[in-house]
Amino acid sequence: MMPALRAIYRAETAEVAELRLGDFEAEWGKKYPAIGPAWRRACKIIKTRGSFPSDEVATKLLYLALRNLGVHWKPAIEWRAAYAQFTIFFPERLPTTIR
């Protein structure tokens, strides 16, 4: 999967990247359905700008956008807390320690 993603972000132009993203979704979309739409949403940061003085400026903007995405990501479920509750409600089904 990583070579397919690498081909997208190393594309020479936005049009080539769009084509490669379509190829990625055709090959990996069923197994990883969230990746394609996430990449399409992440590229909107470039679409809202008119033009860039250089490719380096566009690259920096993408880097900062991707770095800031990680700040807001949280695990969907706190598994340790959920496991503790499951052991209370279903003590016969679960061991008392997490290995």
CYANA upper distance limits for C-alpha pairs under 8 A (distance plus 0.5 A):
  1 MET  CA      5 LEU  CA      7.01
  1 MET  CA     28 TRP  CA      7.94
  2 MET  CA      6 ARG  CA      6.46
  3 PRO  CA      7 ALA  CA      6.62
  4 ALA  CA      8 ILE  CA      7.18
  4 ALA  CA     20 ARG  CA      8.26
  4 ALA  CA     24 PHE  CA      6.66
  5 LEU  CA      9 TYR  CA      7.16
  5 LEU  CA     21 LEU  CA      8.37
  5 LEU  CA     24 PHE  CA      7.82
  6 ARG  CA     10 ARG  CA      6.50
  7 ALA  CA     11 ALA  CA      6.52
  7 ALA  CA     17 ALA  CA      8.21
  7 ALA  CA     20 ARG  CA      7.43
  8 ILE  CA     16 VAL  CA      8.35
  8 ILE  CA     17 ALA  CA      5.38
  8 ILE  CA     18 GLU  CA      8.14
  8 ILE  CA     20 ARG  CA      6.04
  8 ILE  CA     21 LEU  CA      6.61
  9 TYR  CA     17 ALA  CA      7.27
 10 ARG  CA     17 ALA  CA      8.32
 11 ALA  CA     16 VAL  CA      6.35
 11 ALA  CA     17 ALA  CA      5.60
 12 GLU  CA     16 VAL  CA      7.07
 12 GLU  CA     17 ALA  CA      7.95
 13 THR  CA     17 ALA  CA      6.81
 14 ALA  CA     18 GLU  CA      6.61
 15 GLU  CA     19 LEU  CA      6.85
 16 VAL  CA     20 ARG  CA      6.67
 17 ALA  CA     21 LEU  CA      6.52
 18 GLU  CA     22 GLY  CA      6.81
 19 LEU  CA     23 ASP  CA      6.84
 20 ARG  CA     24 PHE  CA      6.58
 21 LEU  CA     25 GLU  CA      6.66
 21 LEU  CA     36 GLY  CA      7.38
 22 GLY  CA     26 ALA  CA      6.70
 23 ASP  CA     27 GLU  CA      6.77
 24 PHE  CA     28 TRP  CA      6.18
 24 PHE  CA     29 GLY  CA      7.44
 24 PHE  CA     36 GLY  CA      8.16
 25 GLU  CA     29 GLY  CA      4.70
 25 GLU  CA     30 LYS  CA      8.28
 25 GLU  CA     33 PRO  CA      8.30
 25 GLU  CA     36 GLY  CA      6.50
 26 ALA  CA     30 LYS  CA      8.47
 28 TRP  CA     32 TYR  CA      6.42
 28 TRP  CA     33 PRO  CA      8.10
 29 GLY  CA     33 PRO  CA      5.21
 29 GLY  CA     34 ALA  CA      8.32
 29 GLY  CA     35 ILE  CA      8.13
 29 GLY  CA     36 GLY  CA      7.57
 33 PRO  CA     37 PRO  CA      8.26
 34 ALA  CA     38 ALA  CA      6.66
 35 ILE  CA     39 TRP  CA      6.70
 36 GLY  CA     40 ARG  CA      6.82
 37 PRO  CA     41 ARG  CA      6.70
 38 ALA  CA     42 ALA  CA      6.63
 39 TRP  CA     43 CYS  CA      6.86
 40 ARG  CA     44 LYS  CA      7.53
 42 ALA  CA     65 ALA  CA      8.29
 42 ALA  CA     66 LEU  CA      8.15
 43 CYS  CA     47 LYS  CA      7.37
 43 CYS  CA     62 LEU  CA      8.38
 44 LYS  CA     48 THR  CA      6.88
 45 ILE  CA     49 ARG  CA      7.74
 45 ILE  CA     61 LEU  CA      8.40
 45 ILE  CA     62 LEU  CA      7.86
 45 ILE  CA     65 ALA  CA      8.04
 46 ILE  CA     58 ALA  CA      7.76
 46 ILE  CA     61 LEU  CA      8.37
 46 ILE  CA     62 LEU  CA      8.09
 52 PHE  CA     57 VAL  CA      6.95
 52 PHE  CA     58 ALA  CA      6.82
 53 PRO  CA     57 VAL  CA      7.35
 54 SER  CA     58 ALA  CA      7.39
 55 ASP  CA     59 THR  CA      6.66
 56 GLU  CA     60 LYS  CA      6.65
 57 VAL  CA     61 LEU  CA      6.73
 58 ALA  CA     62 LEU  CA      6.79
 59 THR  CA     63 TYR  CA      6.62
 60 LYS  CA     64 LEU  CA      6.65
 61 LEU  CA     65 ALA  CA      6.69
 62 LEU  CA     66 LEU  CA      6.64
 63 TYR  CA     67 ARG  CA      6.57
 64 LEU  CA     68 ASN  CA      6.60
 65 ALA  CA     69 LEU  CA      6.84
 66 LEU  CA     70 GLY  CA      7.49
 67 ARG  CA     71 VAL  CA      7.86
 68 ASN  CA     72 HIS  CA      7.88
 69 LEU  CA     73 TRP  CA      7.32
 77 ILE  CA     82 ALA  CA      8.19
 78 GLU  CA     82 ALA  CA      6.76
 79 TRP  CA     83 TYR  CA      6.33
 80 ARG  CA     84 ALA  CA      6.70
 81 ALA  CA     85 GLN  CA      6.91
 82 ALA  CA     86 PHE  CA      6.68
 83 TYR  CA     87 THR  CA      6.71
 84 ALA  CA     88 ILE  CA      7.01
 85 GLN  CA     89 PHE  CA      6.81
 86 PHE  CA     90 PHE  CA      6.00
 86 PHE  CA     91 PRO  CA      7.84
 86 PHE  CA     94 LEU  CA      8.09
 87 THR  CA     91 PRO  CA      5.17
 87 THR  CA     93 ARG  CA      8.24
 87 THR  CA     94 LEU  CA      6.44
 87 THR  CA     95 PRO  CA      8.00
 87 THR  CA     96 THR  CA      7.19
 90 PHE  CA     94 LEU  CA      7.24
 91 PRO  CA     95 PRO  CA      7.92
 91 PRO  CA     96 THR  CA      8.17
